[in-house]
Amino acid sequence: MASAADQLAANISLGVFSKATELKRRLWYVMGALIVYRMGTFITLPGIDPIAMADVIKAQSKGVLGLFDVFAGGALSRMSIFALNIMPYISAAIIIQLFSSISPALEQMKKEGVSGRIKMNQYTRYLTVLIAALQAIGIATGLESATSSTGMPVVMNPGGFFIFTTVVTLIGGTMFLVWLGEQISERGIGQGISVLIFAGIVAGLPAGIVNLLELGRTGAISPFLILFLFVGAIAVIGGIVFFEQAQRRILVQYPKRQQGNKVFGGESSHLPLKLNTSGVIPPIFASSLLLLPLTIAGFQGTPGAEGGGILNTIGALLGRGQPLYLFLYSALIIFFAFFYTAVVFNPADTAENLRKYGGFVPGIRPGKNTADYLDYVLTRLTVIGSLYLIVVCLIPEFLISRLSVPFYFGGTSLMIVVNVTLNTIQQVQAHLLAHQYEGLLKKSRLRGR
């Protein structure tokens, strides 16, 4: 009986989807935008030797450049026009969000509604251009002195003209992706910036699976280990879905009020607090800080060479899988989880808004007591959420360092893919539900006077 009901629901959903022309138009728009994005990742910057560039990035695959190349879908290793991807925009958005919690002017602007949000978006774009320009100048300058393992220079004709064209092209590529992400959010499905990162990560998945199976075919990895990896990946994805959807719902009661002969209010609602309020920000920040010494040490040369010194020693101690690396990685995830949660959720403001509209938590006095209670609940949730982030992020590190597995997906990448998939599915379901209600309203032939 249950299977028949599920089949009937699936048939109804397919029928609604076939008639939802607006949803299909949005999905086709997303597909077209992603095709444009993927084509741009293969357009190399002028004056770059792509073979030498790929060799340089391969040598730095365990550093920050390797992490960013995964997010960029290989655009950095090919040094394409989208090499910076949208990371400058994400950095700018995080900086603006952090400053809005300490700057009274930005905090007031955030409370102004739509107009304030438009101003903050504009400031974010300006800061994106500045960050992209600084990163582009650093990349252009570094490329002029970079050489491959065979001694071949990456830049064929270095000079001022190369730096100018590289900086302009990289800034233009980043701002184009910011515009493309906004268009996906407005005319497509899902949050545009997240969809672009999702596409970049997933683009390298087939090659990673093929490499893993090839190692199994040649006998470098046991077939049972490959089977264990696939089963473990499914289990980890299930765990991520569970923890990302988990909420603590705090009951909020609104008192009754009488106006004339009518009684209003008296309803109860819930204040949902996510188990992982900070999202994927803590792993990104933690991994970026820890991988930075490895990247710098890689450019300084091999251990013992001139210019290596302390950086190479630090790089060896902070190598992936080393005890110090795992400890600092876990500590930084916990720190950024609490820090970013405190930025995005203010218990005092939430308690004040509840008091303003007459809401209260049963058994808790409005005002400061409610704020303290929300802070207490949020702290306990953040402890569990940070431990969940540590487990998800340390599993790939253990597989890479202990079992010598070329694990393509890191914990951060996997969380981004799962979160974007869940968000997109929810928006598709919302569009299908809206289309179904629209069809019912048309069939009812409701008319006004």
C-alpha positions in Angstrom: 0.0 0.0 0.0 2.8 2.4 0.9 4.7 1.7 -2.4 1.5 2.3 -4.4 0.9 5.6 -2.6 4.5 6.7 -3.2 4.2 5.8 -6.9 1.0 7.8 -7.1 2.7 10.8 -5.5 5.6 10.5 -7.9 3.2 10.4 -10.9 1.4 13.5 -9.6 4.7 15.3 -9.1 5.9 14.4 -12.7 2.6 15.6 -14.0 2.9 18.9 -12.2 6.5 19.3 -13.3 5.6 18.7 -17.0 3.2 21.6 -16.8 5.4 23.9 -14.8 6.7 26.0 -17.7 8.1 28.7 -15.4 10.2 26.2 -13.4 11.5 24.5 -16.6 12.5 27.9 -18.0 14.4 28.7 -14.8 16.2 25.3 -14.9 17.2 25.8 -18.5 18.5 29.2 -17.6 20.7 27.7 -14.9 22.0 25.1 -17.3 22.9 27.8 -19.9 24.7 29.9 -17.2 26.7 26.9 -16.0 27.8 26.1 -19.6 29.0 29.6 -20.0 30.9 29.3 -16.7 32.5 26.0 -17.6 33.6 27.3 -21.0 35.2 30.3 -19.3 37.3 28.0 -17.1 39.1 26.7 -20.2 40.0 30.1 -21.7 43.6 30.6 -20.6 45.1 34.1 -19.8 47.1 35.6 -22.6 50.8 35.0 -22.4 50.5 31.9 -20.1 52.0 28.5 -20.9 49.2 26.1 -19.7 51.5 23.1 -19.4 54.0 24.8 -17.1 51.2 26.4 -15.1 49.5 23.0 -14.5 52.9 21.7 -13.3 53.3 24.5 -10.8 49.8 24.1 -9.4 50.3 20.3 -9.1 53.4 20.9 -6.9 51.2 23.2 -4.7 48.2 20.8 -4.6 48.5 20.3 -0.9 48.5 24.1 -0.1 45.9 26.9 -0.4 46.2 26.9 -4.2 45.1 23.3 -4.4 42.1 24.1 -2.2 41.1 27.1 -4.2 41.6 25.1 -7.5 39.0 22.6 -6.2 36.5 25.4 -5.6 37.3 26.9 -9.0 36.8 23.7 -10.9 40.4 23.6 -12.2 40.3 27.2 -13.4 43.3 28.1 -11.3 45.5 25.2 -12.5 44.7 26.3 -16.1 45.1 30.0 -15.1 41.9 30.9 -17.0 40.1 34.1 -17.0 38.0 32.8 -14.1 41.1 31.8 -12.1 40.0 33.9 -9.1 36.5 32.5 -9.3 34.1 34.2 -6.9 36.4 33.8 -3.8 37.0 37.6 -3.7 33.3 38.2 -3.5 32.8 35.7 -0.7 35.7 37.2 1.2 34.2 40.7 0.7 30.7 39.5 1.9 32.2 37.9 5.0 34.2 41.1 5.8 31.2 43.3 5.4 29.1 41.0 7.6 31.8 41.0 10.3 32.1 44.8 10.2 28.3 45.2 10.4 28.4 43.7 13.9 31.0 46.2 15.1 30.1 49.3 13.1 27.0 51.2 14.2 26.5 52.7 10.7 26.6 49.3 8.9 24.4 47.8 11.6 21.8 50.5 11.2 22.0 50.1 7.4 21.3 46.4 7.8 18.1 47.2 9.7 16.8 49.5 7.0 15.3 46.7 4.9 15.5 46.5 1.2 17.2 49.9 0.7 19.9 49.0 3.3 20.5 45.6 1.7 21.0 47.3 -1.7 23.6 49.7 -0.2 25.4 46.8 1.5 25.5 44.8 -1.7 27.0 47.8 -3.5 29.7 48.2 -0.8 30.4 44.4 -1.1 30.9 44.8 -4.9 33.3 47.7 -4.3 35.3 45.7 -1.8 35.2 42.7 -4.2 36.9 44.8 -6.9 39.6 45.9 -4.4 40.3 42.3 -3.1 40.3 41.0 -6.7 42.8 43.7 -7.7 45.2 42.9 -4.9 45.0 39.2 -5.6 45.4 39.7 -9.3 48.5 41.9 -8.8 50.0 39.2 -6.5 49.2 36.4 -9.0 50.6 38.4 -12.0 53.8 39.3 -10.1 54.3 35.7 -8.9 53.7 34.2 -12.3 56.5 36.2 -13.9 59.0 34.4 -11.6 57.3 31.0 -11.6 58.9 28.1 -13.4 57.8 24.4 -13.8 59.8 21.4 -12.5 61.6 21.2 -15.8 62.7 24.9 -15.6 60.2 26.2 -18.2 58.8 29.7 -17.4 55.1 30.1 -16.9 55.0 33.5 -18.5 56.3 33.7 -22.1 56.6 37.5 -22.3 56.9 39.0 -18.9 56.6 42.8 -18.4 54.3 45.6 -17.5 51.9 44.8 -20.3 51.5 41.3 -19.1 50.7 42.5 -15.5 48.2 45.0 -16.8 46.3 42.6 -19.0 46.3 39.9 -16.3 45.0 42.2 -13.6 42.2 43.6 -15.8 41.2 40.1 -17.1 41.1 38.5 -13.7 39.1 41.4 -12.2 36.7 41.3 -15.1 36.3 37.5 -14.8 35.5 37.8 -11.1 32.9 40.5 -11.6 31.3 38.7 -14.5 30.9 35.6 -12.3 29.3 37.9 -9.5 26.9 39.2 -12.1 26.2 35.7 -13.4 25.5 34.5 -9.9 23.1 37.3 -9.3 21.3 36.4 -12.5 21.0 32.8 -11.5 19.5 33.8 -8.2 17.0 36.1 -9.9 16.1 34.2 -13.0 17.1 30.6 -12.1 16.9 28.2 -9.2 19.1 28.3 -6.1 21.5 30.8 -4.7 23.6 31.8 -7.7 27.0 32.1 -5.9 26.6 28.8 -4.2 25.5 27.1 -7.5 28.7 28.3 -9.2 30.9 26.9 -6.4 28.9 23.7 -6.6 29.5 23.4 -10.3 33.2 24.0 -9.9 33.5 21.2 -7.3 31.3 18.7 -9.1 33.2 19.3 -12.4 36.2 17.4 -11.0 34.3 14.6 -9.5 34.3 12.3 -12.6 38.0 12.5 -13.0 38.5 11.8 -9.3 36.3 8.7 -9.5 38.1 7.5 -12.6 41.5 7.9 -11.0 40.3 6.0 -7.9 39.0 3.1 -10.1 42.2 3.1 -12.1 44.3 2.7 -8.9 42.0 -0.3 -8.0 42.5 -1.8 -11.5 46.3 -1.6 -11.3 46.3 -3.1 -7.8 47.6 0.1 -6.0 44.4 0.1 -3.9 42.4 -2.9 -2.7 38.9 -3.3 -4.2 37.5 -3.7 -0.7 39.0 -0.3 0.2 37.3 1.2 -2.8 34.0 -0.4 -1.8 34.5 0.9 1.8 35.1 4.4 0.4 31.9 4.5 -1.6 29.8 3.1 1.3 31.5 5.5 3.7 30.8 8.4 1.4 27.1 7.6 1.3 27.1 7.3 5.1 28.8 10.7 5.5 26.4 12.4 3.0 23.5 11.0 5.1 25.0 12.3 8.2 25.6 15.8 6.7 21.9 15.9 5.6 20.8 14.9 9.1 22.9 17.5 10.9 22.3 20.3 8.4 18.5 19.8 8.7 18.6 19.5 12.5 17.0 22.3 14.4 16.1 23.2 18.0 12.7 24.7 18.0 12.0 27.0 20.9 8.4 27.5 21.7 7.2 31.2 21.5 3.8 32.1 22.9 1.9 35.3 22.0 -0.7 36.6 24.5 -4.4 37.2 23.7 -5.6 40.7 23.3 -9.2 42.0 22.9 -10.3 44.7 20.6 -14.0 45.4 21.0 -15.9 42.1 21.1 -13.2 40.2 19.2 -10.2 38.4 20.7 -6.9 38.3 18.8 -3.7 36.5 19.4 -3.0 33.6 21.7 -1.1 31.7 19.0 2.1 29.8 19.5 5.0 29.5 17.1 8.6 28.2 17.1 11.9 29.9 16.9 14.1 27.5 14.9 17.8 27.4 15.8 20.0 25.4 13.5 22.5 22.9 14.9 25.1 24.3 12.5 24.5 28.0 12.4 27.9 28.9 10.9 27.6 26.6 7.9 30.8 25.9 5.9 32.6 29.1 7.0 34.7 27.6 9.9 36.3 24.8 7.7 37.1 27.2 4.9 38.8 29.7 7.3 40.6 27.0 9.3 41.9 25.2 6.2 43.0 28.4 4.5 45.0 29.5 7.6 46.7 26.1 8.1 47.5 25.6 4.4 49.0 29.0 4.0 52.4 28.0 5.5 52.6 25.0 3.2 52.0 27.2 0.2 54.6 29.7 1.2 57.1 27.0 2.0 56.5 25.3 -1.4 57.4 28.6 -3.1 60.5 29.0 -1.0 62.0 25.7 -2.1 62.8 22.3 -0.7 63.9 21.8 2.9 67.4 22.7 3.5 67.6 24.9 0.4 68.5 28.6 0.7 65.4 30.6 1.5 63.6 27.6 3.1 64.6 27.7 6.8 61.8 28.1 9.4 59.0 28.1 6.9 59.9 24.7 5.6 60.1 23.4 9.2 56.7 24.8 10.0 55.4 23.3 6.7 56.7 19.9 7.7 55.1 20.1 11.2 51.8 21.3 9.7 51.7 18.7 6.9 48.3 17.1 6.3 47.7 14.2 8.7 50.3 15.4 11.2 49.1 15.5 14.9 49.8 19.2 15.1 47.9 19.9 11.9 44.9 17.9 13.1 44.9 19.5 16.5 45.1 23.1 15.2 42.5 22.3 12.5 40.0 21.1 15.1 40.8 24.1 17.4 40.3 26.6 14.6 37.0 25.0 13.5 35.7 25.3 17.0 36.9 29.0 17.3 35.4 30.1 14.0 32.2 28.2 14.6 31.6 30.2 17.8 32.9 33.4 16.3 30.7 33.3 13.2 27.6 32.1 15.1 28.0 35.1 17.4 28.2 37.4 14.3 25.1 36.0 12.4 22.8 35.5 15.5 22.4 38.1 18.3 20.3 36.7 21.2 19.8 40.2 22.6 18.3 41.6 19.4 16.1 38.5 19.0 14.8 38.8 22.6 14.1 42.5 22.1 12.1 41.7 18.9 10.1 39.1 20.7 9.3 41.5 23.5 8.4 44.3 21.1 5.8 42.1 19.4 4.5 40.6 22.7 6.1 37.1 22.3 7.7 35.2 25.1 9.2 31.9 25.9 7.0 30.0 28.4 8.7 30.0 31.8 11.3 32.7 30.8 10.8 36.3 31.6 11.0 38.7 28.5 14.1 40.8 28.0 17.5 39.9 29.4 16.4 36.5 30.8 15.2 35.5 27.4 18.5 36.7 25.8 20.5 34.6 28.3 18.3 31.6 27.7 18.8 31.9 23.9 22.5 32.3 24.4 22.6 29.2 26.6 20.8 27.1 24.0 22.8 28.4 21.1 26.1 27.7 22.9 25.1 24.1 23.5 24.0 23.7 19.8 27.3 25.3 18.6 29.3 22.8 20.7 27.6 19.9 19.0 27.7 21.6 15.6 31.5 22.3 15.8 32.1 18.6 16.8 30.1 17.6 13.8 32.2 19.8 11.5 35.4 18.4 13.0 34.3 14.8 12.3 33.3 15.5 8.7 36.5 17.5 8.0 38.9 15.1 9.6 37.6 11.9 7.8 39.2 13.0 4.4 42.4 14.0 6.2 42.7 10.5 7.8 42.0 8.8 4.4 44.6 10.9 2.6 47.4 10.6 5.2 46.9 7.2 6.7 45.4 5.1 3.9 47.1 7.0 1.0 43.8 7.4 -0.7 43.5 10.1 -3.4 40.3 11.3 -1.8 38.9 14.0 -4.1 36.2 15.5 -1.9 37.3 17.2 1.3 34.9 17.8 4.1 34.3 21.4 3.1 33.6 20.5 -0.5 31.2 17.7 0.4 29.3 20.0 2.8 29.0 22.7 0.1 27.7 20.1 -2.5 25.1 18.7 0.0 23.9 22.1 1.2 23.5 23.5 -2.3 21.7 20.3 -3.4 19.3 20.5 -0.5 18.6 24.2 -1.1 18.0 23.7 -4.8 15.6 20.7 -4.1 13.7 22.8 -1.6 13.3 25.7 -4.1 12.1 23.3 -6.9 9.5 21.8 -4.5 8.4 25.3 -3.6 7.9 26.2 -7.3 6.0 22.9 -7.9 3.8 23.6 -4.9 3.1 27.2 -6.1 2.3 25.9 -9.6 -0.1 23.3 -8.1 -2.0 25.9 -6.1 -2.1 28.2 -9.1 -3.8 25.4 -11.1 -6.3 24.8 -8.3 -7.2 28.5 -8.2 -7.7 28.6 -12.0 -10.0 25.5 -11.8 -12.1 27.1 -9.1 -13.0 30.1 -11.3 -13.1 32.5 -8.5 -14.5 35.9 -9.4 -14.8 39.1 -7.6 -17.8 41.5 -7.7 
